[in-house]
Amino acid sequence: MTISLFLGAGILALLVLLLSIFSEVIYQFFGRGEKRKLTIVSDDEYKKELDIEGGEKLLSLLQNRGFNIPAACGGMATCGQCKVKLRTDVGTYNAVEIPHFDLRTREASRKFLEEGAGDGYIRLACQVRVDKDVSLYLPKDTLHVRKYTARVIKKRAITSDKMEMWLQPSRPIQYKPGQYIQLAIPEDFVEEHYKKYGNFIKEACKTLGKEFIPYVPGTTLYRGYSLASTEPDILKLIVRMAPAHPSMSIEKGGPPCIGPACVHTYLLERSLWNFFRGEKIRFTGPYGHFTLKEEPHTAVFVAGGAGLAPILALLEQWFQEGRQDTAIFFLGERRFQDIPMVYLPKWLTWQQKNPQFKLVPVLSGAFRGDNPAELNDLDKNCLSSLSVEAKRLVKEQGFVDEQENHWKGEVGFIGPLLRKYLSADQNIVFYLCGPSPMTVTVIDSAANQLNLKKEDALFDDFTGTLTPSVDLIYQKLEIKELLYRASLPNADKLIEKIGQILIIQLILKDKIEEGYRFLDQVRESLGKSAQELELMLSAYKS
């Protein structure tokens, strides 16, 4: 019986595959060639009509016509960056698009498609095939994105796994601190990378419960990198060697991911040793709206890993402009050795001279099971690399003991420490960049402990799922209020259980759609009785 079921499932899967192939073949031979019109509108009454051949993906159509919308994954629907606002109904989301959209966007799309309400709806350009006349809206800043070339003119290691890259663009690029660019990685290098590491990456994806996306030859692969600089003629990036599986270090044979590790290796092998005559690097930009708010506010900067890059730029802007509001900088790293010593003296000096600025490095010791409070030999070597004055400041400001054996600063994770350094403030704004688990948990803590408003949690969503993840967190907050208003005696325990399931089992595993279903189940059960909710939570399995 079991064999028959497996056989039937296999035959069905084969039929679906053959049908898909047949449909694509039919399309390629008979669906192409019809002339269509693509209309692009923007602010200031901008309008451009393009005569196109029907059937191509919207992403490639736009990029080939000079509209350099972001697409860090090369059109594989994994980054979620190529969102465009369509004013024409070209169909609803497909399965791979859904996790990239929050509830508000989904509802606006539904109203436009079903009721004709609103001025358009958002989809991923890489998933839209243009087989009819289409009109869409692009923001004004997207129209100003250009293609550039640059040469690597300087590099230096700032930690054991992070490197600072200095690029000199062929012409100055106007950007705002906090924005990012997209580096183009040569096809031959990416193809070789996948030949070498493809099976390892596939296995890592399987272990992590993530979909493995194979590389398609002929695809230009871009990777987004935030700018750590503020000058138009020199661009500074921070590149980190990252394994595909966070618990498998590269030093111990863990496969590097196709993102930072691939670009890091490419730059290292092909460009960095030949400073002024190095191979040209192509990139597009600038992108993003991760920028400082102009009005006075309490600023909380949160960075981890290579996410330090845009936070560096925002901090530089903060002090260049002479802002006097309270600013706190939480830096999450694994050990003391992971704090970039090249920047530490400047941060310590800022803290010494500006009573409104507070530096809070937080060491987690994550993934190695070690105690970051005990300085090991590499930690001590990093401390020794500091100047006498910088080392004095490290001790004077309470981060390391006089004997240079112990870390006296914060240990653990940033979220639980927020209330120690901050109180609820209507004017508080968080600027976050780093690993998704850090960003999600910090925003969750800030929303619960400090009443942080959703619109004041600012970040760049390079994963494509961070925006709906934050939406889920704030929906959980609404449910928390409902539970308290119901005056349930065990409300705190129920809220804790809901949070554990939503964040640990769903959000941090990128199960966005299941997260929405879970919260719907919570509301439905709560609408019946507290007992029904408890029963649902106790029986819930991810």
Salt bridges, closest charged atoms under 4 A:
GLU24 OE1 - ARG129 NH2 3.53
GLU34 OE1 - ARG36 NH2 2.83
ASP44 OD2 - LYS140 NZ 2.68
GLU49 OE2 - LYS47 NZ 3.86
ASP51 OD1 - LYS37 NZ 3.00
GLU53 OE2 - ARG32 NH2 3.74
GLU97 OE1 - ARG123 NH2 2.68
GLU107 OE2 - ARG110 NH2 2.71
GLU114 OE1 - ARG110 NH1 2.93
GLU115 OE2 - ARG110 NH1 3.40
ASP119 OD1 - LYS85 NZ 2.72
ASP141 OD2 - HIS289 NE2 2.51
ASP161 OD1 - LYS162 NZ 3.69
ASP161 OD2 - ARG240 NE 3.07
GLU164 OE1 - ARG156 NE 2.60
GLU164 OE2 - LYS236 NZ 3.79
GLU279 OE1 - ARG270 NE 3.40
GLU316 OE2 - LYS346 NZ 2.57
GLU321 OE1 - ARG323 NE 2.87
GLU333 OE1 - LYS162 NZ 3.62
ASP338 OD2 - ARG334 NE 3.58
ASP370 OD2 - ARG334 NH1 3.31
ASP370 OD2 - ARG335 NH1 3.15
GLU374 OE1 - HIS406 ND1 3.21
ASP379 OD2 - ARG335 NH2 2.55
GLU389 OE2 - ARG392 NH2 2.54
GLU396 OE1 - ARG392 NH1 2.49
GLU404 OE2 - LYS391 NZ 3.93
GLU404 OE2 - LYS395 NZ 2.80
GLU410 OE2 - LYS420 NZ 2.61
ASP444 OD1 - LYS476 NZ 2.91
ASP456 OD1 - LYS293 NZ 2.55
ASP456 OD2 - LYS453 NZ 3.77
ASP471 OD1 - LYS454 NZ 2.90
ASP510 OD2 - LYS210 NZ 3.92
GLU513 OE1 - ARG106 NH1 2.70
ASP520 OD1 - ARG523 NH1 3.08
GLU524 OE2 - LYS528 NZ 3.79
